[in-house]
């Protein structure tokens, strides 16, 4: 399993997702959704090629779709960086610049 590093922007994304879900749907749903996102990250750590290549990035990002969010990441032999966690309705190209 690769070591996971969550970049600061991805940490902020996760916090905002949690707060939005908590305010709209309550504590149980917010925690369930966070768990699902973290399970997605564990899938990436165990199988880094599971995500599709994101063709609009020169930095060789991959993306994994978890519910309505996309986890953007890149990996090496030893580690995986979670770059962003973005809602699938967003203009992700602008957010990844």
C-alpha positions in Angstrom: 0.0 0.0 0.0 1.3 3.5 -0.9 1.7 6.2 1.6 -1.1 8.9 1.2 -0.3 12.6 1.4 -3.3 14.9 1.3 -2.3 18.3 -0.1 -3.6 21.5 1.7 -6.2 22.3 -1.0 -7.5 18.8 -0.8 -7.7 19.1 3.0 -9.7 22.3 2.5 -12.0 20.5 0.0 -12.7 17.7 2.4 -13.5 20.2 5.2 -15.9 22.1 2.9 -17.6 18.9 1.7 -18.1 17.8 5.3 -19.5 21.2 6.4 -21.8 21.4 3.4 -23.1 17.9 3.9 -23.5 18.4 7.7 -25.5 21.6 7.2 -27.7 20.2 4.5 -28.1 16.6 5.5 -26.9 16.2 9.1 -24.1 14.6 11.1 -24.8 11.0 10.1 -24.8 11.7 6.4 -21.7 14.0 6.7 -19.7 11.3 8.4 -20.9 8.6 6.0 -19.9 10.6 3.0 -16.4 11.4 4.5 -16.0 7.7 5.2 -16.8 6.9 1.6 -14.2 9.5 0.4 -11.6 8.1 2.7 -12.4 4.6 1.4 -11.8 5.9 -2.1 -8.4 7.1 -1.0 -7.6 3.7 0.5 -8.5 2.1 -2.8 -6.1 4.5 -4.5 -3.4 3.6 -2.0 -3.9 -0.1 -2.7 -4.4 0.2 -6.4 -3.0 3.5 -7.8 -4.0 2.7 -11.4 -7.7 2.3 -10.4 -8.4 5.9 -11.4 -8.7 7.1 -14.9 -6.0 9.3 -16.4 -7.2 13.0 -16.4 -6.2 14.1 -19.9 -6.3 17.9 -19.2 -3.3 17.9 -16.9 0.4 18.0 -17.7 1.1 16.7 -14.3 -0.2 13.1 -14.9 -3.2 13.3 -12.6 -5.6 10.5 -12.3 -9.2 10.8 -11.0 -11.4 8.4 -9.1 -15.2 9.1 -9.0 -16.7 8.6 -5.5 -20.4 9.4 -5.4 -20.6 13.0 -6.7 -17.0 13.9 -6.1 -13.8 13.3 -8.0 -10.6 12.6 -6.2 -7.6 13.9 -8.2 -4.3 12.4 -7.4 -0.8 11.4 -8.7 1.4 8.7 -7.5 4.9 7.4 -7.5 6.3 4.0 -6.5 6.2 4.9 -2.8 3.4 7.5 -2.3 0.3 9.0 -3.6 -0.7 12.7 -3.4 -4.3 13.6 -3.2 -4.4 16.9 -5.1 -8.1 17.9 -4.9 -11.5 16.5 -4.1 -14.0 18.3 -6.3 -17.7 18.0 -7.0 -18.4 16.5 -10.4 -20.5 19.5 -11.5 -17.6 21.9 -11.0 -15.4 23.3 -13.8 -12.5 21.1 -12.6 -10.0 22.4 -15.2 -10.1 25.8 -13.6 -9.7 24.4 -10.1 -6.7 22.3 -11.0 -4.6 25.2 -12.4 
